[in-house]
């Protein structure tokens, strides 16, 4: 396992981190299975575990808490808040009112007195940066969080938040958690240059592109991944964007074979090769999935393989731009661009 410094914090984290989204109902993972995955991940050298309050409506946090009981101090523990927790209109977003409540609930579910990294799950356009950063700074000073970061923020919002922290003399986001894979390289255009400029740690999610890069998706085969069941449109090869992805996957599979690598090693080795990336979040549902992904822990792709990947999917290109989660709200809601 490789280790890297998380931004400018001085904290050393593994280049592969364990994402716990699949713990519980989302991934149909039991407590015993989740604990076994955590055990194996820690034994392999992973020292960062990431979850969120809304994963299974708190279920993931509860399962992580039980799995790490008795060894909390050996783990860099991260969680997130901001996406809806139920139907109540104020049980979401990044207001002080909600973040204080949400963090206390996360700490209770995790069974800990603090988290190492608390992340705003998505940019909240209805809440000002000063409001959010002030609340996070106070929670940090209270000892409930060690650091705080953002997740899936557009580049301009990352810059704005850094400016607001300096302007109002508040703590700043020290990490960003964006989606990044060979098939979704858009963050190379704006987000990663910004994170490098500000010295942010970067924890990338979906490095296997929701299973497209796991080796399970190939031409002429039925697609039976868990994501294809819950999100069938994303895997409908009758759609032009999915045909483009499948074509890229076939060429990538050939490259992996020629390089003596699995598709997972190629995919994870690609994202961890970028100098702006600190860790790639893997989200196994089973021990088998975990071990197949741990095989990439020490994968270092040579320059010719990285060049070949660039020839298949050009730098800065998203093959499925409609699946981006950092699109400015006005592009999605016509009411926001009409007087």
Backbone as numpy.savetxt, mean C-alpha at the origin, in Angstrom:
# Nx Ny Nz CAx CAy CAz Cx Cy Cz
16.66 -11.04 3.55 15.82 -9.86 3.55 16.70 -8.61 3.55
16.33 -7.64 2.73 17.02 -6.35 2.72 16.29 -5.39 3.67
17.05 -4.42 4.18 16.47 -3.41 5.07 16.85 -2.03 4.57
15.90 -1.10 4.74 16.10 0.26 4.25 15.59 1.24 5.30
16.09 2.46 5.24 15.64 3.48 6.16 14.32 4.06 5.67
13.35 4.16 6.57 12.03 4.68 6.23 12.09 6.20 6.15
12.26 6.69 4.93 12.41 8.13 4.73 13.59 8.66 5.51
13.36 9.72 6.28 14.42 10.31 7.09 14.20 10.04 8.58
13.38 9.01 8.89 13.05 8.74 10.28 14.17 8.03 11.03
15.06 7.35 10.31 16.07 6.54 10.97 15.60 5.13 11.28
14.31 4.85 11.08 13.75 3.52 11.36 14.08 2.58 10.21
14.61 1.41 10.54 14.97 0.41 9.53 13.79 -0.54 9.32
13.37 -0.69 8.07 12.26 -1.57 7.75 12.65 -2.52 6.62
12.00 -3.66 6.58 12.28 -4.67 5.56 11.76 -4.22 4.20
12.45 -4.67 3.14 12.05 -4.26 1.79 10.73 -4.90 1.36
10.35 -5.99 2.00 9.00 -6.54 1.86 8.29 -6.33 3.19
7.08 -5.80 3.15 6.30 -5.57 4.36 5.01 -6.36 4.27
4.46 -6.73 5.41 3.26 -7.55 5.43 2.02 -6.67 5.50
1.21 -6.72 4.46 -0.06 -6.03 4.44 -1.15 -6.98 4.93
-2.00 -6.51 5.84 -2.97 -7.39 6.49 -4.40 -7.19 5.99
-4.58 -6.63 4.81 -5.93 -6.39 4.31 -6.72 -7.69 4.19
-6.04 -8.79 3.86 -6.75 -10.05 3.64 -7.05 -10.82 4.91
-6.65 -10.30 6.06 -6.96 -10.98 7.31 -8.44 -10.79 7.61
-9.13 -11.90 7.83 -10.55 -11.81 8.15 -11.44 -12.03 6.95
-12.58 -11.36 6.94 -13.62 -11.63 5.95 -13.21 -11.30 4.53
-12.37 -10.29 4.34 -11.99 -9.90 2.97 -11.26 -11.05 2.28
-10.30 -11.63 2.96 -9.54 -12.73 2.36 -9.95 -14.10 2.85
-11.00 -14.14 3.70 -11.47 -15.39 4.29 -10.35 -16.10 5.06
-9.55 -15.30 5.77 -8.43 -15.83 6.54 -8.81 -15.88 8.00
-8.66 -17.05 8.62 -9.00 -17.21 10.03 -7.90 -16.64 10.92
-8.19 -16.54 12.22 -7.18 -16.05 13.16 -5.97 -16.96 13.19
-6.17 -18.26 13.19 -5.03 -19.19 13.21 -4.18 -19.02 11.95
-4.83 -18.84 10.81 -4.09 -18.64 9.56 -3.34 -17.32 9.58
-3.99 -16.27 10.08 -3.34 -14.96 10.15 -2.13 -15.01 11.07
-2.27 -15.68 12.21 -1.15 -15.79 13.14 0.00 -16.57 12.52
-0.32 -17.63 11.79 0.73 -18.41 11.13 1.44 -17.58 10.07
0.70 -16.74 9.36 1.31 -15.86 8.35 2.23 -14.85 9.02
1.77 -14.26 10.12 2.61 -13.30 10.85 3.86 -14.00 11.39
3.70 -15.18 11.95 4.85 -15.94 12.47 5.89 -16.16 11.38
5.44 -16.63 10.22 6.36 -16.94 9.12 7.00 -15.68 8.56
6.23 -14.60 8.49 6.77 -13.35 7.97 7.86 -12.80 8.88
7.61 -12.82 10.19 8.62 -12.32 11.13 9.86 -13.21 11.11
9.66 -14.50 11.02 10.80 -15.42 10.96 11.65 -15.16 9.72
11.00 -14.75 8.63 11.73 -14.48 7.38 12.41 -13.12 7.39
12.17 -12.31 8.41 12.84 -11.01 8.51 11.96 -9.81 8.25
10.69 -10.03 7.90 9.78 -8.88 7.76 9.57 -8.25 9.13
9.68 -6.93 9.19 9.48 -6.28 10.50 8.45 -5.15 10.45
7.77 -4.97 9.31 6.73 -3.95 9.20 5.41 -4.62 8.84
4.38 -4.36 9.64 3.03 -4.87 9.38 2.10 -3.68 9.21
1.33 -3.70 8.13 0.44 -2.59 7.79 -1.00 -3.07 7.72
-1.89 -2.33 8.37 -3.30 -2.66 8.31 -4.09 -1.35 8.19
-5.40 -1.40 8.45 -6.25 -0.20 8.40 -7.52 -0.48 9.16
-8.13 0.58 9.67 -9.36 0.38 10.45 -10.48 -0.20 9.62
-10.56 0.17 8.32 -11.71 -0.25 7.52 -11.55 -1.65 6.91
-10.40 -2.29 7.08 -10.24 -3.65 6.56 -11.10 -4.59 7.41
-12.19 -5.06 6.81 -13.10 -5.92 7.54 -13.80 -5.21 8.67
-13.94 -3.89 8.55 -14.60 -3.09 9.58 -13.95 -3.32 10.94
-12.61 -3.29 10.95 -11.86 -3.44 12.19 -11.35 -4.84 12.44
-11.84 -5.81 11.68 -11.47 -7.21 11.92 -9.98 -7.46 11.72
-9.41 -6.86 10.68 -7.99 -7.05 10.41 -7.14 -6.55 11.58
-7.46 -5.37 12.10 -6.70 -4.84 13.23 -6.78 -5.79 14.43
-7.96 -6.31 14.70 -8.11 -7.23 15.83 -7.26 -8.48 15.64
-7.22 -9.01 14.43 -6.45 -10.22 14.17 -4.95 -9.95 14.23
-4.53 -8.79 13.72 -3.12 -8.41 13.82 -2.74 -8.29 15.30
-3.59 -7.64 16.08 -3.31 -7.46 17.49 -3.09 -8.77 18.22
-3.94 -9.74 17.95 -3.79 -11.05 18.58 -2.54 -11.76 18.08
-2.21 -11.59 16.80 -1.05 -12.29 16.22 0.27 -11.75 16.74
0.32 -10.47 17.11 1.60 -9.88 17.53 1.72 -9.78 19.05
0.73 -10.26 19.77 0.75 -10.17 21.22 2.04 -10.76 21.79
2.70 -10.00 22.65 3.93 -10.47 23.29 5.20 -10.13 22.54
5.06 -9.56 21.35 6.26 -9.20 20.57 6.10 -7.85 19.87
5.30 -7.00 20.45 4.99 -5.70 19.87 6.24 -4.88 19.58
7.22 -4.90 20.48 8.37 -4.01 20.35 9.30 -4.40 19.20
9.13 -5.59 18.64 9.98 -6.03 17.53 9.38 -5.66 16.17
8.22 -5.02 16.18 7.48 -4.78 14.95 7.25 -3.29 14.73
7.45 -2.85 13.49 7.03 -1.51 13.09 5.57 -1.65 12.66
4.69 -1.13 13.48 3.25 -1.34 13.30 2.60 -0.11 12.68
1.92 -0.33 11.56 1.28 0.77 10.83 -0.20 0.49 10.63
-1.01 1.52 10.75 -2.42 1.41 10.40 -2.87 2.70 9.73
-4.13 2.72 9.30 -4.64 3.85 8.52 -6.05 4.20 8.98
-6.46 5.42 8.68 -7.82 5.87 8.96 -8.24 6.86 7.90
-9.54 7.06 7.77 -10.06 8.06 6.84 -11.16 7.55 5.94
-11.12 6.28 5.54 -12.21 5.74 4.73 -13.39 5.42 5.64
-14.61 5.34 5.08 -15.81 5.21 5.91 -15.79 4.01 6.84
-16.21 4.24 8.07 -16.42 3.18 9.05 -17.90 3.21 9.44
-18.72 2.64 8.58 -20.16 2.65 8.80 -20.84 3.78 8.05
-22.11 3.96 8.30 -22.92 4.92 7.56 -22.93 6.32 8.15
-22.53 6.47 9.40 -22.52 7.78 10.02 -21.60 8.72 9.24
-22.08 9.88 8.87 -21.35 10.77 7.95 -20.06 11.31 8.53
-19.93 11.36 9.85 -18.71 11.87 10.47 -17.74 10.78 10.91
-18.08 9.54 10.60 -17.17 8.42 10.91 -16.31 8.11 9.70
-15.62 9.12 9.23 -14.76 9.03 8.04 -14.02 10.36 7.91
-13.11 10.41 6.95 -12.41 11.66 6.68 -11.23 11.89 7.61
-10.69 13.10 7.57 -9.46 13.39 8.33 -9.62 14.61 9.22
-10.84 14.82 9.76 -11.04 15.89 10.73 -10.44 15.48 12.07
-10.13 16.47 12.90 -9.66 16.17 14.25 -10.69 15.31 14.99
-11.95 15.69 14.86 -13.01 14.96 15.57 -12.94 13.47 15.28
-12.79 13.12 14.02 -12.80 11.70 13.68 -11.46 11.02 13.95
-10.34 11.66 13.65 -9.05 10.99 13.82 -8.77 10.63 15.27
-9.13 11.49 16.21 -8.91 11.19 17.62 -9.72 9.95 18.01
-10.97 9.90 17.58 -11.82 8.75 17.88 -11.33 7.49 17.16
-10.99 7.63 15.89 -10.58 6.48 15.09 -9.29 5.87 15.63
-8.34 6.70 16.04 -7.09 6.16 16.56 -7.32 5.39 17.86
-8.12 5.95 18.76 -8.40 5.23 20.00 -9.04 3.87 19.72
-9.92 3.82 18.74 -10.56 2.55 18.39 -9.54 1.58 17.79
-8.61 2.08 16.96 -7.59 1.22 16.38 -6.66 0.68 17.45
-6.26 1.52 18.40 -5.38 1.07 19.48 -6.06 -0.01 20.31
-7.35 0.17 20.56 -8.09 -0.85 21.32 -8.13 -2.17 20.56
-8.43 -2.11 19.26 -8.51 -3.35 18.48 -7.15 -4.02 18.37
-6.11 -3.25 18.23 -4.75 -3.80 18.09 -4.19 -4.25 19.44
-4.75 -3.77 20.53 -4.26 -4.14 21.84 -2.92 -3.53 22.18
-2.69 -2.29 21.70 -1.41 -1.61 21.94 -1.68 -0.20 22.44
-0.64 0.46 22.95 -0.81 1.84 23.42 -0.34 2.87 22.42
0.28 2.41 21.32 0.70 3.34 20.26 0.93 2.56 18.97
0.86 3.27 17.86 1.29 2.70 16.57 2.50 3.49 16.10
3.33 2.82 15.33 4.55 3.48 14.85 4.27 4.41 13.69
3.30 4.05 12.85 2.99 4.87 11.68 1.47 4.92 11.51
0.93 6.13 11.53 -0.51 6.34 11.36 -0.71 7.09 10.05
-1.49 6.52 9.13 -1.59 7.06 7.78 -3.02 7.49 7.45
-3.12 8.61 6.75 -4.41 9.07 6.24 -4.67 8.28 4.95
-5.74 7.47 4.98 -5.96 6.46 3.95 -6.16 7.05 2.56
-6.85 8.18 2.48 -7.03 8.90 1.22 -7.11 10.39 1.54
-6.71 11.21 0.57 -6.85 12.65 0.74 -8.33 12.98 0.89
-8.64 13.80 1.89 -10.00 14.21 2.18 -10.18 15.66 1.71
-10.81 15.88 0.56 -10.93 17.24 0.02 -11.78 18.17 0.87
-12.54 17.64 1.82 -13.39 18.49 2.64 -12.70 18.99 3.91
-11.48 18.55 4.15 -10.77 18.91 5.38 -9.45 19.58 5.04
-9.17 20.71 5.65 -7.94 21.42 5.38 -6.72 20.72 5.96
-5.57 20.95 5.34 -4.34 20.32 5.79 -3.99 20.71 7.23
-4.22 21.99 7.57 -3.88 22.43 8.92 -4.68 21.67 9.97
-5.97 21.45 9.71 -6.82 20.71 10.63 -6.26 19.30 10.86
-5.95 18.61 9.77 -5.48 17.23 9.88 -4.09 17.15 10.52
-3.18 17.97 10.05 -1.80 17.93 10.56 -1.75 18.35 12.03
-2.59 19.29 12.42 -2.63 19.71 13.82 -3.08 18.57 14.71
-4.12 17.84 14.28 -4.60 16.70 15.06 -3.53 15.62 15.15
-2.89 15.32 14.03 -1.85 14.28 14.01 -0.66 14.68 14.87
-0.28 15.94 14.82 0.82 16.43 15.64 0.51 16.27 17.12
-0.71 16.59 17.52 -1.11 16.44 18.92 -1.12 14.97 19.34
-1.59 14.09 18.46 -1.59 12.66 18.77 -0.16 12.13 18.89
0.73 12.68 18.07 2.14 12.30 18.16 2.74 12.77 19.49
2.47 13.99 19.87 2.99 14.53 21.13 2.41 13.79 22.33
1.20 13.24 22.18 0.59 12.47 23.26 1.17 11.06 23.36
2.04 10.69 22.41 2.68 9.38 22.45 1.85 8.26 21.85
0.73 8.60 21.20 -0.12 7.55 20.64 0.34 7.10 19.26
1.07 7.97 18.58 1.68 7.61 17.29 3.11 8.12 17.28
3.98 7.40 16.59 5.37 7.84 16.49 5.58 8.72 15.26
4.99 8.32 14.15 5.10 9.07 12.89 3.75 9.03 12.20
3.55 9.93 11.23 2.34 9.85 10.43 2.66 10.06 8.96
1.78 9.51 8.12 2.00 9.56 6.68 0.69 9.64 5.91
0.81 9.66 4.60 -0.34 9.72 3.71 -0.42 8.44 2.89
-1.56 8.22 2.27 -1.73 7.04 1.42 -2.52 7.42 0.18
-1.93 7.16 -0.97 -2.57 7.36 -2.26 -2.96 8.82 -2.47
-2.10 9.73 -2.05 -2.31 11.16 -2.28 -1.80 11.54 -3.67
-2.50 12.40 -4.39 -1.94 12.96 -5.62 -0.68 13.75 -5.29
0.21 13.88 -6.25 1.48 14.57 -6.00 1.28 15.99 -5.50
0.31 16.71 -6.07 0.14 18.10 -5.66 -0.33 18.21 -4.22
-1.08 17.19 -3.73 -1.53 17.21 -2.35 -0.38 16.86 -1.39
0.54 16.03 -1.83 1.72 15.75 -1.01 2.52 17.04 -0.81
2.71 17.78 -1.91 3.44 19.05 -1.84 2.71 20.04 -0.94
1.40 20.16 -1.13 0.61 21.10 -0.34 0.69 20.79 1.15
0.63 19.52 1.50 0.70 19.13 2.91 2.07 19.43 3.51
3.12 19.26 2.71 4.47 19.59 3.20 4.57 21.10 3.44
4.01 21.88 2.53 4.03 23.34 2.70 3.24 23.75 3.94
2.06 23.14 4.13 1.21 23.49 5.27 1.90 23.17 6.59
2.61 22.05 6.64 3.32 21.68 7.86 4.37 22.72 8.20
5.09 23.18 7.19 6.13 24.20 7.42 5.50 25.54 7.78
4.45 25.92 7.07 3.81 27.21 7.29 3.23 27.33 8.69
2.64 26.24 9.19 1.95 26.29 10.48 2.77 25.65 11.61
4.02 25.31 11.31 4.93 24.72 12.30 4.33 23.47 12.95
3.89 22.56 12.09 3.29 21.31 12.53 4.15 20.14 12.07
3.89 18.97 12.65 4.55 17.78 12.15 4.16 17.52 10.71
4.97 16.78 9.99 4.72 16.55 8.57 4.57 15.07 8.28
3.93 14.78 7.15 3.89 13.40 6.68 5.31 12.96 6.35
5.70 11.79 6.84 7.05 11.29 6.57 7.02 10.09 5.63
5.82 9.63 5.26 5.70 8.51 4.32 4.53 8.75 3.38
4.55 8.04 2.27 3.42 7.98 1.34 3.25 6.52 0.95
1.98 6.10 0.81 1.69 4.71 0.44 0.87 4.71 -0.86
1.53 4.63 -2.01 0.82 4.64 -3.29 0.71 3.23 -3.90
-0.17 3.09 -4.85 -0.25 1.86 -5.65 0.84 1.91 -6.73
1.56 0.78 -6.90 2.66 0.76 -7.86 2.94 -0.67 -8.29
3.02 -0.88 -9.59 3.40 -2.18 -10.14 3.91 -1.98 -11.55
4.37 -3.04 -12.16 4.83 -2.95 -13.56 3.69 -2.47 -14.45
2.47 -2.86 -14.15 1.32 -2.50 -14.99 0.75 -1.13 -14.67
1.09 -0.59 -13.51 0.59 0.73 -13.08 1.79 1.57 -12.65
2.39 2.27 -13.61 3.63 3.00 -13.37 3.44 4.52 -13.35
2.19 4.96 -13.27 1.91 6.39 -13.35 2.60 7.21 -12.28
2.80 6.63 -11.08 3.40 7.42 -10.00 4.85 7.80 -10.28
5.46 7.14 -11.26 6.83 7.51 -11.62 6.88 8.92 -12.22
5.76 9.38 -12.75 5.73 10.68 -13.41 5.77 11.84 -12.43
4.95 11.76 -11.36 4.83 12.89 -10.44 5.06 12.52 -8.98
4.44 11.43 -8.52 4.47 11.12 -7.09 5.86 10.77 -6.60
6.54 9.84 -7.27 7.85 9.42 -6.78 8.90 10.54 -6.83
8.92 11.38 -7.86 9.85 12.52 -7.81 9.58 13.43 -6.61
8.29 13.60 -6.25 7.95 14.45 -5.10 8.39 13.79 -3.78
8.15 12.49 -3.65 8.56 11.82 -2.41 10.08 11.85 -2.25
10.81 11.75 -3.36 12.27 11.84 -3.28 12.69 13.26 -2.88
12.01 14.26 -3.42 12.34 15.64 -3.12 12.18 15.93 -1.62
11.12 15.37 -1.01 10.84 15.65 0.39 11.37 14.57 1.34
12.05 13.58 0.81 12.63 12.55 1.66 11.62 11.65 2.34
10.50 11.38 1.68 9.47 10.53 2.27 9.80 9.05 2.05
9.49 8.25 3.06 9.51 6.81 2.85 8.32 6.43 1.99
8.47 5.40 1.17 7.40 4.99 0.25 7.12 3.50 0.44
5.89 3.20 0.84 5.43 1.82 1.02 4.40 1.55 -0.08
4.76 0.77 -1.08 3.87 0.62 -2.23 2.92 -0.56 -2.02
1.66 -0.35 -2.41 0.68 -1.43 -2.31 0.29 -1.93 -3.70
-0.24 -3.14 -3.73 -0.63 -3.83 -4.96 0.53 -3.99 -5.95
1.72 -4.41 -5.49 2.83 -4.61 -6.43 2.59 -5.78 -7.40
1.63 -6.66 -7.06 1.27 -7.75 -7.97 0.04 -7.41 -8.80
-0.36 -6.14 -8.76 -1.47 -5.64 -9.60 -2.73 -6.48 -9.43
-3.13 -6.66 -8.17 -4.37 -7.40 -7.85 -4.37 -8.82 -8.41
-3.19 -9.40 -8.54 -3.07 -10.78 -9.01 -2.67 -10.94 -10.45
-2.70 -9.84 -11.23 -2.31 -9.93 -12.63 -0.86 -10.39 -12.77
-0.01 -10.07 -11.80 1.41 -10.40 -11.90 1.80 -11.55 -10.97
0.83 -12.32 -10.52 1.12 -13.42 -9.60 1.52 -14.69 -10.32
1.30 -14.73 -11.64 1.52 -15.95 -12.40 0.24 -16.73 -12.63
-0.84 -16.31 -11.96 -2.11 -17.02 -12.09 -2.93 -16.54 -13.27
-2.58 -15.39 -13.83 -3.33 -14.84 -14.96 -2.51 -15.01 -16.23
-2.97 -15.88 -17.11 -2.27 -16.14 -18.38 -3.29 -16.34 -19.49
-2.88 -16.08 -20.70 -3.76 -16.25 -21.86 -4.17 -17.71 -21.99
-5.44 -17.93 -22.32 -5.94 -19.28 -22.52 -6.32 -20.01 -21.26
-6.18 -19.36 -20.11 -6.55 -19.99 -18.85 -7.74 -19.25 -18.23
-8.52 -19.99 -17.48 -9.59 -19.36 -16.71 -8.96 -18.57 -15.57
-9.47 -17.37 -15.32 -8.94 -16.54 -14.25 -9.76 -16.83 -12.99
-9.09 -17.38 -11.98 -9.81 -17.84 -10.79 -9.24 -17.21 -9.52
-8.58 -16.07 -9.62 -8.06 -15.42 -8.43 -9.20 -14.89 -7.57
-8.93 -14.63 -6.29 -9.98 -14.12 -5.41 -10.46 -12.76 -5.87
-9.56 -11.94 -6.39 -9.96 -10.62 -6.87 -10.85 -10.71 -8.10
-10.61 -11.72 -8.95 -11.44 -11.85 -10.16 -12.88 -12.19 -9.81
-13.07 -12.78 -8.63 -14.43 -13.10 -8.17 -15.12 -11.86 -7.63
-14.39 -11.07 -6.86 -15.00 -9.88 -6.24 -15.00 -8.67 -7.17
-14.09 -8.64 -8.14 -14.00 -7.52 -9.07 -13.92 -8.05 -10.50
-14.97 -8.71 -11.00 -14.89 -9.38 -12.31 -14.56 -8.45 -13.47
-15.00 -7.19 -13.42 -14.75 -6.30 -14.54 -13.26 -6.04 -14.73
-12.50 -6.07 -13.64 -11.07 -5.82 -13.74 -10.34 -6.96 -14.47
-11.00 -8.09 -14.62 -10.35 -9.24 -15.24 -11.10 -9.71 -16.49
-12.03 -8.91 -16.97 -12.78 -9.24 -18.17 -11.89 -8.96 -19.39
-11.35 -10.01 -19.99 -10.40 -9.83 -21.09 -11.08 -9.41 -22.38
-12.41 -9.24 -22.33 -13.10 -8.67 -23.48 -12.95 -7.16 -23.54
-12.51 -6.55 -22.43 -12.33 -5.10 -22.38 -10.93 -4.73 -22.92
-10.84 -3.65 -23.71 -9.56 -3.29 -24.33 -8.42 -3.12 -23.33
-8.70 -2.46 -22.18 -7.62 -2.23 -21.23 -7.12 -3.54 -20.61
-8.02 -4.51 -20.46 -7.60 -5.79 -19.89 -6.87 -6.64 -20.93
-7.24 -6.49 -22.19 -6.48 -7.18 -23.24 -5.05 -6.64 -23.29
-4.91 -5.32 -23.09 -3.57 -4.72 -23.07 -2.77 -5.25 -21.89
-3.42 -5.40 -20.74 -2.72 -5.96 -19.58 -2.31 -7.40 -19.83
-3.22 -8.18 -20.41 -2.92 -9.58 -20.65 -1.76 -9.72 -21.64
-1.73 -8.87 -22.66 -0.61 -8.89 -23.60 0.70 -8.59 -22.89
0.69 -7.59 -22.02 1.90 -7.26 -21.26 2.30 -8.41 -20.35
1.33 -9.04 -19.71 1.62 -10.16 -18.80 2.29 -11.30 -19.56
1.81 -11.60 -20.76 2.42 -12.67 -21.54 3.87 -12.36 -21.88
4.14 -11.13 -22.24 5.52 -10.74 -22.56 6.39 -10.74 -21.30
5.81 -10.34 -20.18 6.55 -10.35 -18.92 6.84 -11.78 -18.48
5.88 -12.69 -18.68 6.09 -14.08 -18.31 7.24 -14.69 -19.11
7.31 -14.33 -20.38 8.43 -14.81 -21.22 9.75 -14.26 -20.72
9.76 -12.99 -20.33 10.97 -12.37 -19.79 11.37 -13.04 -18.49
10.41 -13.32 -17.63 10.72 -13.98 -16.36 11.33 -15.36 -16.60
10.75 -16.12 -17.52 11.30 -17.44 -17.84 12.73 -17.34 -18.34
12.98 -16.40 -19.23 14.32 -16.23 -19.78 15.32 -15.81 -18.70
14.84 -15.14 -17.67 15.71 -14.64 -16.60 15.82 -15.60 -15.43
15.13 -16.72 -15.50 15.16 -17.69 -14.41 14.44 -17.22 -13.17
13.37 -16.45 -13.37 12.61 -15.87 -12.26 11.15 -16.28 -12.34
10.48 -16.26 -11.21 9.03 -16.38 -11.23 8.44 -15.01 -11.56
7.17 -14.99 -11.92 6.52 -13.71 -12.18 6.51 -12.85 -10.92
6.32 -13.50 -9.77 6.30 -12.75 -8.50 7.66 -12.12 -8.23
8.73 -12.86 -8.47 10.06 -12.29 -8.28 10.31 -11.12 -9.23
9.85 -11.25 -10.46 10.01 -10.16 -11.42 9.23 -8.93 -10.96
7.99 -9.15 -10.53 7.12 -8.03 -10.15 7.63 -7.33 -8.89
7.97 -8.08 -7.86 8.44 -7.47 -6.61 9.84 -6.90 -6.77
10.67 -7.59 -7.54 12.02 -7.07 -7.79 11.98 -5.76 -8.54
10.97 -5.60 -9.40 10.84 -4.35 -10.16 10.52 -3.18 -9.24
9.50 -3.32 -8.38 9.10 -2.17 -7.57 10.15 -1.83 -6.52
10.81 -2.82 -5.96 11.82 -2.53 -4.93 13.13 -2.03 -5.54
13.25 -2.10 -6.86 14.46 -1.57 -7.52 14.44 -0.06 -7.62
13.25 0.54 -7.58 13.18 1.99 -7.73 13.78 2.66 -6.50
14.70 3.60 -6.68 15.37 4.21 -5.52 14.44 4.97 -4.58
13.25 5.34 -5.04 12.32 6.06 -4.18 11.50 5.13 -3.29
11.48 3.83 -3.61 10.63 2.87 -2.90 11.38 2.29 -1.70
10.73 2.34 -0.55 11.30 1.76 0.66 10.92 0.29 0.78
9.63 -0.01 0.73 9.14 -1.37 0.90 7.96 -1.64 -0.02
7.82 -2.91 -0.39 6.65 -3.36 -1.14 5.75 -4.13 -0.19
4.48 -3.74 -0.12 3.52 -4.42 0.74 2.97 -5.65 0.06
3.16 -6.80 0.67 2.57 -8.03 0.15 1.38 -8.38 1.02
0.32 -8.91 0.42 -0.91 -9.18 1.17 -1.37 -10.62 1.01
-0.61 -11.59 1.49 -0.98 -12.99 1.28 -2.25 -13.38 2.02
-3.02 -14.28 1.41 -4.19 -14.85 2.07 -3.85 -16.17 2.75
-2.78 -16.83 2.27 -2.41 -18.13 2.79 -0.90 -18.19 3.00
-0.45 -19.20 3.74 0.99 -19.40 3.92 1.67 -19.69 2.59
0.99 -20.41 1.71 1.55 -20.70 0.38 1.80 -19.41 -0.38
0.84 -18.50 -0.33 1.03 -17.20 -0.99 2.23 -16.47 -0.38
2.31 -16.48 0.94 3.41 -15.79 1.61 4.76 -16.33 1.16
4.92 -17.64 1.17 6.22 -18.22 0.82 6.60 -17.93 -0.64
5.61 -17.90 -1.53 5.91 -17.60 -2.93 6.38 -16.16 -3.08
5.90 -15.27 -2.21 6.30 -13.87 -2.27 7.61 -13.62 -1.52
7.84 -14.37 -0.45 9.12 -14.24 0.28 10.30 -14.67 -0.59
10.04 -15.48 -1.60 11.11 -15.91 -2.50 11.72 -14.73 -3.25
11.02 -13.59 -3.24 11.52 -12.39 -3.92 12.27 -11.46 -2.98
12.44 -11.86 -1.73 13.01 -10.95 -0.73 14.39 -10.43 -1.12
15.19 -11.26 -1.75 16.54 -10.86 -2.11 16.73 -10.71 -3.62
15.63 -10.63 -4.36 15.71 -10.50 -5.81 16.22 -9.11 -6.20
17.28 -9.08 -6.96 17.82 -7.83 -7.52 17.85 -7.98 -9.03
17.03 -7.21 -9.71 16.94 -7.34 -11.17 18.10 -6.61 -11.83
18.81 -7.28 -12.76 19.88 -6.60 -13.47 19.35 -5.55 -14.44
20.23 -4.68 -14.89 19.82 -3.55 -15.73 19.14 -4.02 -17.01
19.61 -5.13 -17.61 19.01 -5.55 -18.88 17.57 -6.03 -18.69
17.27 -6.62 -17.54 15.90 -7.04 -17.27 15.01 -5.82 -17.03
15.51 -4.86 -16.29 14.74 -3.64 -16.07 14.51 -2.90 -17.39
15.50 -2.91 -18.27 15.33 -2.28 -19.58 14.26 -3.01 -20.40
14.26 -4.33 -20.29 13.28 -5.12 -21.02 11.86 -4.85 -20.50
11.72 -4.65 -19.19 10.42 -4.30 -18.63 9.97 -2.95 -19.18
10.89 -2.00 -19.25 10.55 -0.68 -19.80 10.05 -0.77 -21.23
10.58 -1.74 -21.98 10.16 -1.90 -23.37 8.76 -2.51 -23.47
8.33 -3.20 -22.43 7.00 -3.82 -22.42 5.95 -2.84 -21.91
6.26 -2.18 -20.79 5.37 -1.14 -20.24 6.24 0.09 -20.02
5.98 1.13 -20.77 6.83 2.32 -20.74 6.79 2.99 -19.36
7.89 3.57 -18.94 7.92 4.30 -17.66 6.82 5.35 -17.59
6.20 5.46 -16.42 5.15 6.45 -16.21 3.81 6.10 -16.79
3.64 4.86 -17.28 2.40 4.45 -17.96 1.51 3.63 -17.03
0.23 3.96 -16.99 -0.78 3.15 -16.31 -1.56 2.40 -17.38
-1.52 1.08 -17.35 -2.29 0.32 -18.33 -3.78 0.31 -17.97
-4.10 0.63 -16.73 -5.51 0.72 -16.33 -5.72 2.04 -15.58
-5.67 3.16 -16.30 -5.77 4.46 -15.63 -7.09 4.67 -14.90
-8.14 3.98 -15.34 -9.45 4.12 -14.68 -9.46 3.52 -13.27
-8.44 2.75 -12.93 -8.37 2.14 -11.61 -7.52 2.96 -10.64
-7.13 4.14 -11.05 -6.35 4.99 -10.16 -7.21 5.47 -8.99
-6.59 5.65 -7.83 -7.32 6.09 -6.65 -6.94 7.50 -6.22
-6.12 8.17 -7.03 -5.70 9.52 -6.65 -6.16 10.57 -7.66
-7.20 10.22 -8.43 -7.74 11.16 -9.41 -8.40 12.34 -8.70
-8.10 13.57 -9.10 -8.76 14.73 -8.48 -10.28 14.59 -8.53
-10.99 14.88 -7.44 -12.44 14.68 -7.38 -13.20 15.35 -8.51
-12.73 16.51 -8.97 -13.46 17.24 -10.02 -13.47 16.48 -11.35
-12.55 15.55 -11.53 -12.56 14.75 -12.76 -13.57 13.62 -12.68
-14.00 13.30 -11.48 -14.93 12.20 -11.28 -16.37 12.68 -11.08
-16.53 13.86 -10.51 -17.85 14.39 -10.20 -18.11 15.66 -11.00
-18.98 15.61 -12.02 -19.23 16.79 -12.85 -19.68 18.02 -12.07
-20.36 17.80 -10.94 -20.86 18.92 -10.15 -19.73 19.80 -9.64
-18.53 19.23 -9.51 -17.38 19.97 -8.98 -16.68 20.80 -10.05
-17.09 20.64 -11.29 -16.49 21.44 -12.35 -17.53 22.25 -13.12
-18.66 22.48 -12.47 -19.73 23.29 -13.07 -20.09 24.41 -12.10
-20.33 25.59 -12.63 -20.80 26.69 -11.80 -22.32 26.62 -11.67
